Amino acid sequence: MVEQQSDADIDRVFHALADATRRDIVRRTLVSEQSVTQLAAAYAMSFAAVSKHIAVLAEARLITKRAEGRVRLVRADPAALDRAQQLLRSYEELWRGRIDRLDALLSAEPDAAASTPQN
């Protein structure tokens, strides 16, 4: 069952995942917790730009940040990613059902036309 989320929460998650750099940050931090500095070193962009990507992911609750002394550590939240995956599965089920009903309707159409008396 998909946990109820507001439209704004869902929009934040998919907005965050729409960017390739943010998806890569999530991938890297699923493997291991990393500092913001380590993450920034992995990309050809400024530290500030990577920090903004991290802020978008944190706002969407896809990652968690914690301080350890002066270091800020980032870790992906597998539960949040699971919720996004469940939501996508619910949309997939909805559309598969609609397509199956459309297929059934289109398959039945020639039979209905053949049984209709013609003038």
N, CA, C and O atoms as CSV, one atom per row, in Angstrom:
chain,resi,resn,atom,element,x,y,z
A,1,MET,N,N,0.838,-1.180,0.000
A,1,MET,CA,C,0.000,0.000,0.000
A,1,MET,C,C,0.886,1.247,0.000
A,1,MET,O,O,1.896,1.300,0.702
A,2,VAL,N,N,0.507,2.225,-0.775
A,2,VAL,CA,C,1.272,3.460,-0.885
A,2,VAL,C,C,0.873,4.387,0.257
A,2,VAL,O,O,-0.308,4.661,0.471
A,3,GLU,N,N,1.870,4.861,0.979
A,3,GLU,CA,C,1.647,5.821,2.053
A,3,GLU,C,C,1.115,7.104,1.437
A,3,GLU,O,O,1.605,7.556,0.402
A,4,GLN,N,N,0.103,7.690,2.083
A,4,GLN,CA,C,-0.464,8.925,1.568
A,4,GLN,C,C,0.560,10.045,1.666
A,4,GLN,O,O,1.125,10.292,2.731
A,5,GLN,N,N,0.788,10.706,0.572
A,5,GLN,CA,C,1.682,11.845,0.516
A,5,GLN,C,C,0.932,12.981,-0.164
A,5,GLN,O,O,0.095,12.756,-1.038
A,6,SER,N,N,1.243,14.193,0.247
A,6,SER,CA,C,0.593,15.335,-0.390
A,6,SER,C,C,1.141,15.490,-1.806
A,6,SER,O,O,2.220,14.994,-2.129
A,7,ASP,N,N,0.383,16.180,-2.630
A,7,ASP,CA,C,0.846,16.461,-3.992
A,7,ASP,C,C,2.156,17.232,-3.957
A,7,ASP,O,O,3.039,17.000,-4.783
A,8,ALA,N,N,2.287,18.150,-2.999
A,8,ALA,CA,C,3.523,18.941,-2.895
A,8,ALA,C,C,4.715,18.042,-2.561
A,8,ALA,O,O,5.805,18.234,-3.100
A,9,ASP,N,N,4.510,17.057,-1.671
A,9,ASP,CA,C,5.593,16.120,-1.334
A,9,ASP,C,C,6.002,15.304,-2.555
A,9,ASP,O,O,7.190,15.124,-2.823
A,10,ILE,N,N,5.024,14.821,-3.282
A,10,ILE,CA,C,5.294,14.019,-4.479
A,10,ILE,C,C,6.017,14.873,-5.528
A,10,ILE,O,O,6.972,14.418,-6.159
A,11,ASP,N,N,5.558,16.097,-5.704
A,11,ASP,CA,C,6.218,16.998,-6.660
A,11,ASP,C,C,7.675,17.235,-6.280
A,11,ASP,O,O,8.550,17.237,-7.146
A,12,ARG,N,N,7.944,17.435,-4.985
A,12,ARG,CA,C,9.326,17.662,-4.536
A,12,ARG,C,C,10.206,16.453,-4.831
A,12,ARG,O,O,11.346,16.608,-5.270
A,13,VAL,N,N,9.688,15.255,-4.594
A,13,VAL,CA,C,10.474,14.037,-4.837
A,13,VAL,C,C,10.821,13.897,-6.307
A,13,VAL,O,O,11.981,13.675,-6.652
A,14,PHE,N,N,9.839,14.023,-7.169
A,14,PHE,CA,C,10.105,13.813,-8.586
A,14,PHE,C,C,10.861,14.984,-9.212
A,14,PHE,O,O,11.601,14.792,-10.177
A,15,HIS,N,N,10.688,16.177,-8.684
A,15,HIS,CA,C,11.517,17.305,-9.128
A,15,HIS,C,C,12.973,17.027,-8.767
A,15,HIS,O,O,13.872,17.236,-9.582
A,16,ALA,N,N,13.196,16.557,-7.552
A,16,ALA,CA,C,14.570,16.265,-7.111
A,16,ALA,C,C,15.194,15.169,-7.965
A,16,ALA,O,O,16.370,15.257,-8.319
A,17,LEU,N,N,14.433,14.152,-8.295
A,17,LEU,CA,C,14.964,13.029,-9.069
A,17,LEU,C,C,15.040,13.321,-10.569
A,17,LEU,O,O,15.584,12.517,-11.326
A,18,ALA,N,N,14.507,14.450,-11.002
A,18,ALA,CA,C,14.519,14.788,-12.428
A,18,ALA,C,C,15.899,15.226,-12.909
A,18,ALA,O,O,16.145,15.281,-14.114
A,19,ASP,N,N,16.792,15.536,-11.989
A,19,ASP,CA,C,18.117,16.028,-12.355
A,19,ASP,C,C,19.150,14.912,-12.237
A,19,ASP,O,O,19.190,14.200,-11.233
A,20,ALA,N,N,19.984,14.760,-13.261
A,20,ALA,CA,C,20.980,13.679,-13.294
A,20,ALA,C,C,22.007,13.792,-12.165
A,20,ALA,O,O,22.407,12.777,-11.594
A,21,THR,N,N,22.431,14.995,-11.844
A,21,THR,CA,C,23.402,15.159,-10.755
A,21,THR,C,C,22.789,14.723,-9.433
A,21,THR,O,O,23.438,14.039,-8.642
A,22,ARG,N,N,21.559,15.110,-9.192
A,22,ARG,CA,C,20.905,14.718,-7.933
A,22,ARG,C,C,20.695,13.210,-7.871
A,22,ARG,O,O,20.860,12.607,-6.810
A,23,ARG,N,N,20.330,12.591,-9.001
A,23,ARG,CA,C,20.193,11.130,-8.998
A,23,ARG,C,C,21.532,10.475,-8.681
A,23,ARG,O,O,21.587,9.474,-7.967
A,24,ASP,N,N,22.611,11.044,-9.214
A,24,ASP,CA,C,23.931,10.487,-8.943
A,24,ASP,C,C,24.318,10.667,-7.477
A,24,ASP,O,O,24.921,9.776,-6.881
A,25,ILE,N,N,23.979,11.798,-6.903
A,25,ILE,CA,C,24.236,12.004,-5.471
A,25,ILE,C,C,23.486,10.964,-4.650
A,25,ILE,O,O,24.036,10.404,-3.701
A,26,VAL,N,N,22.247,10.706,-5.005
A,26,VAL,CA,C,21.472,9.675,-4.289
A,26,VAL,C,C,22.152,8.320,-4.449
A,26,VAL,O,O,22.303,7.580,-3.477
A,27,ARG,N,N,22.560,7.997,-5.667
A,27,ARG,CA,C,23.231,6.705,-5.905
A,27,ARG,C,C,24.487,6.586,-5.060
A,27,ARG,O,O,24.702,5.565,-4.407
A,28,ARG,N,N,25.312,7.614,-5.066
A,28,ARG,CA,C,26.570,7.580,-4.301
A,28,ARG,C,C,26.313,7.438,-2.800
A,28,ARG,O,O,27.028,6.717,-2.105
A,29,THR,N,N,25.294,8.128,-2.314
A,29,THR,CA,C,25.044,8.106,-0.878
A,29,THR,C,C,24.215,6.903,-0.438
A,29,THR,O,O,24.060,6.660,0.759
A,30,LEU,N,N,23.693,6.166,-1.378
A,30,LEU,CA,C,23.088,4.869,-1.036
A,30,LEU,C,C,24.181,3.851,-0.719
A,30,LEU,O,O,24.029,2.996,0.154
A,31,VAL,N,N,25.278,3.968,-1.450
A,31,VAL,CA,C,26.402,3.051,-1.274
A,31,VAL,C,C,27.103,3.322,0.049
A,31,VAL,O,O,27.400,2.397,0.804
A,32,SER,N,N,27.364,4.597,0.325
A,32,SER,CA,C,28.028,4.954,1.584
A,32,SER,C,C,27.765,6.417,1.917
A,32,SER,O,O,27.560,7.250,1.035
A,33,GLU,N,N,27.777,6.696,3.189
A,33,GLU,CA,C,27.643,8.078,3.645
A,33,GLU,C,C,28.866,8.860,3.166
A,33,GLU,O,O,29.994,8.372,3.243
A,34,GLN,N,N,28.633,10.074,2.674
A,34,GLN,CA,C,29.737,10.880,2.156
A,34,GLN,C,C,29.599,12.306,2.662
A,34,GLN,O,O,28.499,12.784,2.937
A,35,SER,N,N,30.725,12.965,2.778
A,35,SER,CA,C,30.698,14.366,3.176
A,35,SER,C,C,30.308,15.212,1.962
A,35,SER,O,O,30.454,14.796,0.813
A,36,VAL,N,N,29.814,16.399,2.256
A,36,VAL,CA,C,29.474,17.327,1.181
A,36,VAL,C,C,30.729,17.644,0.370
A,36,VAL,O,O,30.661,17.786,-0.851
A,37,THR,N,N,31.863,17.754,1.039
A,37,THR,CA,C,33.131,18.027,0.349
A,37,THR,C,C,33.493,16.892,-0.606
A,37,THR,O,O,33.921,17.150,-1.731
A,38,GLN,N,N,33.331,15.646,-0.177
A,38,GLN,CA,C,33.604,14.502,-1.057
A,38,GLN,C,C,32.690,14.534,-2.271
A,38,GLN,O,O,33.127,14.307,-3.399
A,39,LEU,N,N,31.427,14.816,-2.030
A,39,LEU,CA,C,30.479,14.871,-3.144
A,39,LEU,C,C,30.844,15.999,-4.107
A,39,LEU,O,O,30.823,15.808,-5.323
A,40,ALA,N,N,31.171,17.155,-3.577
A,40,ALA,CA,C,31.510,18.299,-4.427
A,40,ALA,C,C,32.732,18.004,-5.293
A,40,ALA,O,O,32.814,18.471,-6.429
A,41,ALA,N,N,33.668,17.241,-4.771
A,41,ALA,CA,C,34.881,16.906,-5.530
A,41,ALA,C,C,34.576,16.001,-6.725
A,41,ALA,O,O,35.367,15.923,-7.665
A,42,ALA,N,N,33.446,15.327,-6.688
A,42,ALA,CA,C,33.103,14.375,-7.746
A,42,ALA,C,C,32.473,15.035,-8.974
A,42,ALA,O,O,32.277,14.375,-9.995
A,43,TYR,N,N,32.155,16.323,-8.886
A,43,TYR,CA,C,31.433,16.981,-9.978
A,43,TYR,C,C,32.191,18.207,-10.476
A,43,TYR,O,O,32.898,18.867,-9.715
A,44,ALA,N,N,32.036,18.494,-11.742
A,44,ALA,CA,C,32.671,19.658,-12.364
A,44,ALA,C,C,31.763,20.877,-12.179
A,44,ALA,O,O,31.297,21.483,-13.144
A,45,MET,N,N,31.532,21.211,-10.927
A,45,MET,CA,C,30.727,22.391,-10.591
A,45,MET,C,C,31.200,22.902,-9.242
A,45,MET,O,O,31.973,22.238,-8.551
A,46,SER,N,N,30.743,24.060,-8.882
A,46,SER,CA,C,31.190,24.666,-7.627
A,46,SER,C,C,30.628,23.918,-6.422
A,46,SER,O,O,29.635,23.195,-6.515
A,47,PHE,N,N,31.293,24.116,-5.300
A,47,PHE,CA,C,30.828,23.556,-4.033
A,47,PHE,C,C,29.409,24.054,-3.745
A,47,PHE,O,O,28.553,23.292,-3.295
A,48,ALA,N,N,29.171,25.346,-4.012
A,48,ALA,CA,C,27.854,25.938,-3.766
A,48,ALA,C,C,26.776,25.262,-4.618
A,48,ALA,O,O,25.664,25.033,-4.142
A,49,ALA,N,N,27.098,24.943,-5.868
A,49,ALA,CA,C,26.116,24.286,-6.746
A,49,ALA,C,C,25.775,22.892,-6.221
A,49,ALA,O,O,24.609,22.499,-6.205
A,50,VAL,N,N,26.790,22.152,-5.796
A,50,VAL,CA,C,26.535,20.812,-5.232
A,50,VAL,C,C,25.723,20.948,-3.946
A,50,VAL,O,O,24.819,20.150,-3.695
A,51,SER,N,N,26.039,21.949,-3.135
A,51,SER,CA,C,25.278,22.182,-1.899
A,51,SER,C,C,23.807,22.453,-2.194
A,51,SER,O,O,22.928,22.007,-1.456
A,52,LYS,N,N,23.541,23.188,-3.280
A,52,LYS,CA,C,22.146,23.451,-3.664
A,52,LYS,C,C,21.448,22.158,-4.076
A,52,LYS,O,O,20.287,21.944,-3.726
A,53,HIS,N,N,22.145,21.294,-4.817
A,53,HIS,CA,C,21.563,20.003,-5.190
A,53,HIS,C,C,21.243,19.192,-3.934
A,53,HIS,O,O,20.185,18.570,-3.841
A,54,ILE,N,N,22.149,19.204,-2.990
A,54,ILE,CA,C,21.943,18.474,-1.741
A,54,ILE,C,C,20.746,19.052,-0.983
A,54,ILE,O,O,19.966,18.302,-0.396
A,55,ALA,N,N,20.599,20.365,-0.990
A,55,ALA,CA,C,19.462,21.001,-0.316
A,55,ALA,C,C,18.136,20.579,-0.948
A,55,ALA,O,O,17.157,20.348,-0.238
A,56,VAL,N,N,18.100,20.478,-2.277
A,56,VAL,CA,C,16.878,20.032,-2.967
A,56,VAL,C,C,16.547,18.599,-2.560
A,56,VAL,O,O,15.388,18.278,-2.297
A,57,LEU,N,N,17.561,17.738,-2.508
A,57,LEU,CA,C,17.345,16.345,-2.104
A,57,LEU,C,C,16.899,16.249,-0.645
A,57,LEU,O,O,16.053,15.423,-0.302
A,58,ALA,N,N,17.468,17.091,0.202
A,58,ALA,CA,C,17.085,17.086,1.619
A,58,ALA,C,C,15.653,17.583,1.792
A,58,ALA,O,O,14.902,17.046,2.606
A,59,GLU,N,N,15.276,18.603,1.031
A,59,GLU,CA,C,13.908,19.117,1.110
A,59,GLU,C,C,12.895,18.064,0.666
A,59,GLU,O,O,11.782,18.002,1.188
A,60,ALA,N,N,13.287,17.250,-0.286
A,60,ALA,CA,C,12.416,16.164,-0.761
A,60,ALA,C,C,12.486,14.950,0.166
A,60,ALA,O,O,11.781,13.963,-0.043
A,61,ARG,N,N,13.324,15.026,1.171
A,61,ARG,CA,C,13.523,13.955,2.165
A,61,ARG,C,C,14.080,12.675,1.540
A,61,ARG,O,O,13.820,11.573,2.022
A,62,LEU,N,N,14.853,12.837,0.457
A,62,LEU,CA,C,15.488,11.688,-0.170
A,62,LEU,C,C,16.844,11.391,0.456
A,62,LEU,O,O,17.371,10.287,0.320
A,63,ILE,N,N,17.399,12.374,1.134
A,63,ILE,CA,C,18.669,12.190,1.836
A,63,ILE,C,C,18.537,12.780,3.235
A,63,ILE,O,O,17.640,13.574,3.520
A,64,THR,N,N,19.453,12.368,4.090
A,64,THR,CA,C,19.562,12.990,5.408
A,64,THR,C,C,20.962,13.562,5.540
A,64,THR,O,O,21.925,13.015,5.003
A,65,LYS,N,N,21.060,14.659,6.254
A,65,LYS,CA,C,22.354,15.291,6.519
A,65,LYS,C,C,22.556,15.301,8.024
A,65,LYS,O,O,21.620,15.495,8.799
A,66,ARG,N,N,23.798,15.088,8.411
A,66,ARG,CA,C,24.121,15.187,9.833
A,66,ARG,C,C,25.500,15.799,9.974
A,66,ARG,O,O,26.351,15.692,9.090
A,67,ALA,N,N,25.688,16.430,11.088
A,67,ALA,CA,C,26.984,17.057,11.353
A,67,ALA,C,C,27.816,16.130,12.221
A,67,ALA,O,O,27.326,15.520,13.171
A,68,GLU,N,N,29.078,16.045,11.866
A,68,GLU,CA,C,30.059,15.342,12.684
A,68,GLU,C,C,31.240,16.302,12.808
A,68,GLU,O,O,32.118,16.349,11.946
A,69,GLY,N,N,31.240,17.059,13.891
A,69,GLY,CA,C,32.219,18.139,14.014
A,69,GLY,C,C,31.912,19.206,12.983
A,69,GLY,O,O,30.790,19.709,12.922
A,70,ARG,N,N,32.893,19.552,12.179
A,70,ARG,CA,C,32.705,20.564,11.139
A,70,ARG,C,C,32.284,19.948,9.808
A,70,ARG,O,O,32.017,20.667,8.845
A,71,VAL,N,N,32.227,18.642,9.755
A,71,VAL,CA,C,31.909,17.929,8.513
A,71,VAL,C,C,30.410,17.661,8.447
A,71,VAL,O,O,29.796,17.260,9.436
A,72,ARG,N,N,29.829,17.887,7.271
A,72,ARG,CA,C,28.414,17.569,7.028
A,72,ARG,C,C,28.367,16.293,6.198
A,72,ARG,O,O,28.893,16.227,5.087
A,73,LEU,N,N,27.717,15.276,6.775
A,73,LEU,CA,C,27.641,13.974,6.108
A,73,LEU,C,C,26.258,13.770,5.514
A,73,LEU,O,O,25.247,14.165,6.094
A,74,VAL,N,N,26.238,13.148,4.349
A,74,VAL,CA,C,25.012,12.946,3.585
A,74,VAL,C,C,24.809,11.456,3.370
A,74,VAL,O,O,25.744,10.732,3.027
A,75,ARG,N,N,23.578,11.009,3.576
A,75,ARG,CA,C,23.220,9.617,3.334
A,75,ARG,C,C,21.837,9.584,2.701
A,75,ARG,O,O,20.935,10.308,3.121
A,76,ALA,N,N,21.679,8.747,1.696
A,76,ALA,CA,C,20.366,8.582,1.063
A,76,ALA,C,C,19.438,7.850,2.025
A,76,ALA,O,O,19.879,7.055,2.855
A,77,ASP,N,N,18.153,8.131,1.898
A,77,ASP,CA,C,17.137,7.475,2.723
A,77,ASP,C,C,16.437,6.412,1.873
A,77,ASP,O,O,15.579,6.741,1.054
A,78,PRO,N,N,16.798,5.139,2.063
A,78,PRO,CA,C,16.183,4.077,1.248
A,78,PRO,C,C,14.659,4.018,1.389
A,78,PRO,O,O,13.966,3.660,0.437
A,79,ALA,N,N,14.140,4.362,2.553
A,79,ALA,CA,C,12.687,4.333,2.748
A,79,ALA,C,C,11.997,5.363,1.856
A,79,ALA,O,O,10.924,5.097,1.316
A,80,ALA,N,N,12.607,6.532,1.702
A,80,ALA,CA,C,12.027,7.561,0.833
A,80,ALA,C,C,12.041,7.106,-0.617
A,80,ALA,O,O,11.082,7.334,-1.355
A,81,LEU,N,N,13.119,6.469,-1.019
A,81,LEU,CA,C,13.192,5.955,-2.395
A,81,LEU,C,C,12.178,4.836,-2.604
A,81,LEU,O,O,11.600,4.710,-3.683
A,82,ASP,N,N,11.965,4.032,-1.583
A,82,ASP,CA,C,10.965,2.967,-1.668
A,82,ASP,C,C,9.566,3.564,-1.833
A,82,ASP,O,O,8.760,3.042,-2.602
A,83,ARG,N,N,9.273,4.650,-1.119
A,83,ARG,CA,C,7.967,5.304,-1.259
A,83,ARG,C,C,7.774,5.823,-2.682
A,83,ARG,O,O,6.683,5.712,-3.241
A,84,ALA,N,N,8.823,6.387,-3.266
A,84,ALA,CA,C,8.733,6.869,-4.654
A,84,ALA,C,C,8.489,5.697,-5.603
A,84,ALA,O,O,7.681,5.792,-6.527
A,85,GLN,N,N,9.190,4.600,-5.366
A,85,GLN,CA,C,9.014,3.416,-6.214
A,85,GLN,C,C,7.600,2.854,-6.074
A,85,GLN,O,O,7.004,2.437,-7.068
A,86,GLN,N,N,7.063,2.837,-4.870
A,86,GLN,CA,C,5.692,2.362,-4.663
A,86,GLN,C,C,4.688,3.245,-5.398
A,86,GLN,O,O,3.726,2.751,-5.987
A,87,LEU,N,N,4.919,4.543,-5.358
A,87,LEU,CA,C,4.032,5.458,-6.064
A,87,LEU,C,C,4.068,5.186,-7.568
A,87,LEU,O,O,3.025,5.157,-8.222
A,88,LEU,N,N,5.260,4.988,-8.109
A,88,LEU,CA,C,5.369,4.666,-9.532
A,88,LEU,C,C,4.675,3.348,-9.856
A,88,LEU,O,O,4.038,3.223,-10.903
A,89,ARG,N,N,4.793,2.365,-8.967
A,89,ARG,CA,C,4.099,1.094,-9.194
A,89,ARG,C,C,2.586,1.287,-9.206
A,89,ARG,O,O,1.891,0.655,-10.001
A,90,SER,N,N,2.070,2.150,-8.336
A,90,SER,CA,C,0.619,2.374,-8.309
A,90,SER,C,C,0.158,3.018,-9.617
A,90,SER,O,O,-0.909,2.685,-10.131
A,91,TYR,N,N,0.964,3.946,-10.160
A,91,TYR,CA,C,0.629,4.535,-11.457
A,91,TYR,C,C,0.720,3.486,-12.560
A,91,TYR,O,O,-0.106,3.470,-13.472
A,92,GLU,N,N,1.708,2.622,-12.483
A,92,GLU,CA,C,1.853,1.556,-13.482
A,92,GLU,C,C,0.630,0.640,-13.457
A,92,GLU,O,O,0.100,0.285,-14.510
A,93,GLU,N,N,0.181,0.256,-12.260
A,93,GLU,CA,C,-1.003,-0.609,-12.139
A,93,GLU,C,C,-2.243,0.089,-12.700
A,93,GLU,O,O,-3.053,-0.524,-13.396
A,94,LEU,N,N,-2.377,1.363,-12.392
A,94,LEU,CA,C,-3.517,2.127,-12.898
A,94,LEU,C,C,-3.536,2.121,-14.422
A,94,LEU,O,O,-4.571,1.839,-15.027
A,95,TRP,N,N,-2.394,2.434,-15.053
A,95,TRP,CA,C,-2.338,2.514,-16.503
A,95,TRP,C,C,-2.413,1.146,-17.162
A,95,TRP,O,O,-2.997,1.005,-18.237
A,96,ARG,N,N,-1.825,0.131,-16.523
A,96,ARG,CA,C,-1.954,-1.223,-17.094
A,96,ARG,C,C,-3.418,-1.656,-17.104
A,96,ARG,O,O,-3.882,-2.265,-18.068
A,97,GLY,N,N,-4.141,-1.342,-16.036
A,97,GLY,CA,C,-5.568,-1.653,-15.985
A,97,GLY,C,C,-6.341,-0.945,-17.077
A,97,GLY,O,O,-7.208,-1.538,-17.719
A,98,ARG,N,N,-6.032,0.312,-17.284
A,98,ARG,CA,C,-6.714,1.089,-18.340
A,98,ARG,C,C,-6.392,0.531,-19.724
A,98,ARG,O,O,-7.277,0.425,-20.573
A,99,ILE,N,N,-5.141,0.179,-19.949
A,99,ILE,CA,C,-4.738,-0.377,-21.246
A,99,ILE,C,C,-5.391,-1.741,-21.460
A,99,ILE,O,O,-5.830,-2.045,-22.569
A,100,ASP,N,N,-5.461,-2.565,-20.413
A,100,ASP,CA,C,-6.114,-3.870,-20.520
A,100,ASP,C,C,-7.593,-3.706,-20.869
A,100,ASP,O,O,-8.121,-4.444,-21.701
A,101,ARG,N,N,-8.264,-2.737,-20.233
A,101,ARG,CA,C,-9.680,-2.501,-20.545
A,101,ARG,C,C,-9.844,-2.004,-21.975
A,101,ARG,O,O,-10.791,-2.392,-22.659
A,102,LEU,N,N,-8.939,-1.155,-22.432
A,102,LEU,CA,C,-8.984,-0.662,-23.803
A,102,LEU,C,C,-8.752,-1.808,-24.784
A,102,LEU,O,O,-9.439,-1.904,-25.801
A,103,ASP,N,N,-7.786,-2.677,-24.484
A,103,ASP,CA,C,-7.535,-3.856,-25.327
A,103,ASP,C,C,-8.793,-4.725,-25.413
A,103,ASP,O,O,-9.173,-5.179,-26.492
A,104,ALA,N,N,-9.427,-4.948,-24.268
A,104,ALA,CA,C,-10.638,-5.780,-24.247
A,104,ALA,C,C,-11.739,-5.128,-25.082
A,104,ALA,O,O,-12.451,-5.812,-25.817
A,105,LEU,N,N,-11.875,-3.830,-24.968
A,105,LEU,CA,C,-12.891,-3.109,-25.734
A,105,LEU,C,C,-12.606,-3.189,-27.230
A,105,LEU,O,O,-13.515,-3.423,-28.027
A,106,LEU,N,N,-11.357,-2.997,-27.608
A,106,LEU,CA,C,-10.997,-3.046,-29.029
A,106,LEU,C,C,-11.091,-4.455,-29.582
A,106,LEU,O,O,-11.440,-4.633,-30.749
A,107,SER,N,N,-10.791,-5.453,-28.781
A,107,SER,CA,C,-10.898,-6.848,-29.219
A,107,SER,C,C,-12.350,-7.255,-29.398
A,107,SER,O,O,-12.668,-8.060,-30.272
A,108,ALA,N,N,-13.226,-6.707,-28.581
A,108,ALA,CA,C,-14.646,-7.042,-28.658
A,108,ALA,C,C,-15.345,-6.284,-29.771
A,108,ALA,O,O,-16.417,-6.707,-30.205
A,109,GLU,N,N,-14.801,-5.215,-30.235
A,109,GLU,CA,C,-15.431,-4.367,-31.239
A,109,GLU,C,C,-15.764,-5.091,-32.541
A,109,GLU,O,O,-16.881,-4.926,-33.031
A,110,PRO,N,N,-14.861,-5.890,-33.138
A,110,PRO,CA,C,-15.222,-6.586,-34.386
A,110,PRO,C,C,-16.399,-7.549,-34.189
A,110,PRO,O,O,-17.225,-7.700,-35.090
A,111,ASP,N,N,-16.487,-8.198,-33.032
A,111,ASP,CA,C,-17.583,-9.108,-32.756
A,111,ASP,C,C,-18.903,-8.335,-32.692
A,111,ASP,O,O,-19.922,-8.805,-33.198
A,112,ALA,N,N,-18.888,-7.175,-32.082
A,112,ALA,CA,C,-20.095,-6.364,-31.977
A,112,ALA,C,C,-20.536,-5.884,-33.356
A,112,ALA,O,O,-21.735,-5.846,-33.633
A,113,ALA,N,N,-19.616,-5.524,-34.211
A,113,ALA,CA,C,-19.946,-5.063,-35.551
A,113,ALA,C,C,-20.504,-6.194,-36.391
A,113,ALA,O,O,-21.406,-5.969,-37.198
A,114,ALA,N,N,-19.996,-7.399,-36.224
A,114,ALA,CA,C,-20.473,-8.549,-36.994
A,114,ALA,C,C,-21.883,-8.956,-36.599
A,114,ALA,O,O,-22.635,-9.459,-37.434
A,115,SER,N,N,-22.257,-8.746,-35.335
A,115,SER,CA,C,-23.576,-9.165,-34.884
A,115,SER,C,C,-24.626,-8.093,-35.070
A,115,SER,O,O,-25.802,-8.352,-34.814
A,116,THR,N,N,-24.255,-6.899,-35.505
A,116,THR,CA,C,-25.198,-5.813,-35.728
A,116,THR,C,C,-25.867,-6.022,-37.089
A,116,THR,O,O,-25.186,-6.141,-38.108
A,117,PRO,N,N,-27.207,-6.065,-37.101
A,117,PRO,CA,C,-27.900,-6.245,-38.396
A,117,PRO,C,C,-27.682,-5.029,-39.299
A,117,PRO,O,O,-27.685,-3.885,-38.843
A,118,GLN,N,N,-27.497,-5.303,-40.566
A,118,GLN,CA,C,-27.270,-4.230,-41.515
A,118,GLN,C,C,-28.518,-4.056,-42.373
A,118,GLN,O,O,-29.203,-5.036,-42.665
A,119,ASN,N,N,-28.818,-2.849,-42.774
A,119,ASN,CA,C,-30.023,-2.541,-43.565
A,119,ASN,C,C,-29.798,-2.758,-45.015
A,119,ASN,O,O,-30.707,-2.546,-45.819
